[in-house]
């Protein structure tokens, strides 16, 4: 599946949301952070690649699973959803 090109406006809004995510005054809960991570990776890199981390690396495995759960989601849609979620968070 080939994604359509990402518009400059969407890329700029995505980059701004990523920057904003680093300045939030209230840390989101872990589930929200994993959802945001999955959207971020899908929006920036597309479908998950590489091998799933082993059972003993809980954090890396959870992050990879959050990304892999977005498989097939168009990058532009993942970017817009990430933007909407970040903008909806307090702080």
Helices and strands as residue ranges (DSSP letters): H 8-21, H 30-45, H 58-68, H 75-87
